[in-house]
Amino acid sequence: EFTAIDKAVSHPGNREGFLWKRGRDNAQFLRRRFVLLSREGLLKYYTKEEGKAPKAVISIKDLNATFQTEKIGHPHGLQITYRKEGHTRNLFVYHDSGKEIVDWFNALRAARLQYLKLAFPDLPESELVPLITRNYLKQGFMEKTGPKHREPFKKRWFALDPQERRLLYYKNPLDAFELGQVFLGSNEQGYEVWEDLPKGIRGNRWKAGLTVITPERKFIFTCPTEKEQREWLESLRGVLSSPLSPLHLLSEKWGMGGGSFG
């Protein structure tokens, strides 16, 4: 800031470079320019190398980054998520260099911590660190039926976000947007998960069922194996038994609270 006016000065938290990004509507990975502006709390990406207008401007306040090597099919695969018009937008990216993708991950975490310190000035850093980024508690295929419980069971990919307390589902694991989601409150608010299916309901192919109870309705799922059923029950019970985090309370204040399945 004390150098000549015509000399650009980069903020130490900023980062710019190229990542291979999966297309929203196809499976092709294309080279895209990403720019992280830490002070402004923004991540941008461009479809053209020297493009002036970004394809997307992402706020750090609701961004998450998690390594998803198996799902993406690359040893350096990273999934970046953010909120867009009430939905969760997924960006799947990778870099051929392991160091480069880890540097991007750490830069995003540093920008997130900076944002959290501003948003929660009274909380100690030790309480903010777990809120920087998080992994999905559980992912995998289940089958679901609709709100009337008479609709055919359909196979969907599910992802459980423990921090935002959302169970999201997708037609395919690498979809850009979820088909639906359900907010998971706490046991104290009347949310529960039961082993097995309600009486009189049978899955199409899979018999190991579970039922999520919310104040609005019952959500019914079947799992491919009893092992998967036990893992889902354990993960869902873990979320329902935990109190709401400061970040989630702030999200509700911004109008980012739950959606529901169709």
Disulfide bonds with the S-S distance in Angstrom:
none
